[in-house]
Amino acid sequence: MSSYSIENFVGKKDLAKFDPYAPAPERAMVFQVQCRMCSYEPEDILHPPRVCPKCHSQSWERFARPGSILQNANRYGD
């Protein structure tokens, strides 16, 4: 039976440490917003316009871009 002590963890060099000055990894755009009627995609997906500038519809659709969830999940890999 092994005991749990600080000596078991002190020798390990691969423990993750938080570095507040490290640059943040680049984020992948996971979601996409587009008009349901004409497929217009606004530049600001966090705050889309109330009315579509192309067809004046008020109906927006938000969905995940294909492959972007895996790309975002793998940004911490390495």
N, C-alpha and C positions, 0 to 999 in steps of 0.2 A: 504494500500500500504506500502510495507516495503522499508526501505532505505538501501543502501549498504554502510557499514562503516567497519572500521577495527575491531570493537568490534564483528562483526559477525564471524570473522575468528580467533581471538585471543584465544577464549575458546576451540577450537577444538584441540584435542590431536592427531588425526589420520592423520594429514597432512603428506605427504611424504617429507622426507628431504634427500638431497644428502650427503652421507658419502664417502669421497674420500679414506678412509682407509678400508672400508668394503671389504671383499673378494668377487670377482665376482662370480655370480652363475655359476654352471657347464653348459657348452653348450652341446647341443645334436647335434650329427652329422646329419645334415638334408639331405645332398646330398651324392650320391655315384657315383663313376666313374668306368666303366668297359669296357673292350674291346668288340666290337660288334661281333667279330669273335669267340673268345674262352672264353669269360666271365672272363678273368683275371682282378683282382681288384688291382690296385697299392696302396701302402701304403700312398703315398703323393697325396691326391686328389686335392690339389690346383695347383700342378705342375706335372701332369702325364708325364711319359716319352714320347718322340716324337713317338717312335716305341714300340709296345708291345714286352716285352722280351720273351714271350711264343710263339707267332705265327708270329711276325714281321709285324703285321698289323698297319696301321696308323689311324685307325678308333676307336674313343672313344665315349662312350655314357654316358651322365650325367643325372641322374634322382633322384627324391626324394625317400628316404627310406620310406616304409610304416609305418605310425604312427609317424614319426619323427617330422613332422611339428606341430602336436598337443603337442607332448612332449616338444618341444622347446618353444611353446607358453605358456605352463603351468609352466615354470620354475620360473616365477615371481609371481605365484599365492600364496597363504598363506598370 
